[in-house]
Amino acid sequence: MKIKELLKKLEGIQTIESIMDILQVDKKTAVYYIYRLRKEGYVKTKKQSNNRRVYNISFENKLGGKSY
C-alpha cells in the first residue's frame, strides 16, 4: 500500500486497534504501516495515562514549522 493511500485512510487520531480495524490487517502489519508513516514524518505519537499509544496522523505533521 502506498504512503498517500495510507495517509488518506488513517488521517486523524488513531490507536493500533483502530488501524487494524480500518485496514483489516494483523497487529504486525499495522505497526509496520505506522512505522512507514512516521519515517515520512506524518505521525506524532502520544501516550495516554493507561499506557496506550495514540497516533496523530496528518499531512500537516510533515510540514513542521513552529507552534506558538
C-alpha positions in Angstrom: 0.0 0.0 0.0 1.3 3.4 -0.9 2.0 6.1 1.7 -0.6 8.5 0.2 -3.3 5.8 0.4 -2.4 5.1 4.0 -2.5 8.7 4.9 -5.9 9.2 3.4 -7.4 6.2 5.1 -5.8 6.8 8.5 -5.9 10.5 8.8 -6.9 11.7 12.3 -6.3 10.3 15.8 -5.9 6.5 15.8 -4.8 3.7 18.1 -3.2 0.4 16.9 -6.6 -1.3 17.3 -8.4 1.2 15.2 -5.7 0.9 12.5 -6.1 -2.8 12.5 -9.9 -2.5 12.0 -9.7 0.2 9.3 -7.1 -1.7 7.2 -8.2 -5.2 8.1 -4.7 -6.3 8.9 -2.9 -8.0 11.8 -1.0 -6.1 14.5 2.4 -6.7 13.0 1.3 -5.1 9.7 -0.4 -2.2 11.4 2.8 -1.4 13.3 4.7 -1.6 10.1 2.4 0.9 8.4 2.7 3.3 11.4 6.5 2.9 11.1 6.4 3.9 7.4 4.2 6.9 8.1 6.4 8.0 11.0 9.5 7.7 8.9 8.0 10.0 6.3 7.1 12.5 9.1 3.3 12.1 9.1 2.8 10.7 12.6 3.1 12.2 16.1 2.7 9.7 19.0 1.4 10.4 22.5 1.0 8.1 25.4 -2.2 8.1 27.4 -2.4 7.6 31.2 -3.3 3.9 30.7 -0.1 3.4 28.7 -1.9 3.2 25.3 -0.3 4.9 22.4 -2.4 7.3 20.4 -1.2 8.3 16.9 -2.0 11.7 15.4 -1.7 11.1 11.7 -1.9 14.1 9.4 -0.3 15.6 6.3 0.3 18.8 8.4 2.7 17.0 10.7 5.2 16.7 7.8 5.1 20.5 7.2 6.8 21.1 10.5 7.2 24.7 11.4 6.8 26.4 14.8 3.9 26.1 17.1 3.2 29.1 19.3 
